[in-house]
């Protein structure tokens, strides 16, 4: 590794350690954003706050008159058992901590890329992505910018996500009938009813649809509870499930299939959220120059994937801003107690973003 790359890596490491050490779970983002505003202002960028609610604001920063917005979010999920959630640990060139890849590692790589250039640039750091996404929903392009397209930084393994799955999150409550566990036929087991519904749900036509950019996308049971003891038939069951909807499927059609299935069961249900999928077509692909920068830095042709999780890109696309999702890290690690960032991958991300900011395309 060249000396200048070692210097970049050391600075990314230092910045990421600091950001992880400032807890910013959804709703409590402003301490981290205030620190970042001072850091970014020290880089010579202009700063702007966009109010989201009485307690929180998005942080925008820019230099020159940029046409490309690079955005991500500052909030994280809670510690959820991560042993180094807010006290980061480095081991074998990996940094462990909450937000290491989702998305404080992305922010660290981005800021170092900006420091290495003097080109026009614009960034947006959103609040609330992990909850209701009010940050990106209320974002607007200020008059100081002439934004034509955007990148949203999220963990994609340095692959280009040109499509994103939608989702339907549903809360279910099933009522059964109790009986002694030795004679279950005398009762109605609410957990069994849920299992029957879940089996039928996974057979719905829209969930049999496939898309070339997506693999291993499936329904997730995020929470389930029910029953008291194995000697008693479960009288009640509650569950929260996340149901994916791939690009090419109309989300209202998917919801119709779910509703029709629920009609055959005595199940109370509540839709917690419903987000449509999206796909950027080749002729309108955002930041085309990113392909060449990936090839230059990684010495390989870029790979295209589908993003299985919701991101702020969805709200930017709704605002008419062509957007692509890109970043370092394995999405599977995000939100888990094993979340960590590979420093070499963050270095590559920083070099790719530097290349993009400097290329004629931007």
PyMOL commands that set and color helices and strands:
alter all, ss='L'
color gray80, all
select helices_A, chain A and resi 3-21+30-42+104-115+134-138+181-186+190-201+205-208+251-262+282-284+289-298+313-318+331-333+343-358
alter helices_A, ss='H'
color red, helices_A
select strands_A, chain A and resi 46-51+57-63+68-73+89-91+94-96+121-126+149-153+160-164+166-175+220-226+236-245+267-275+278-279+304-307+322-326+340-342
alter strands_A, ss='S'
color yellow, strands_A
deselect
rebuild
show_as cartoon
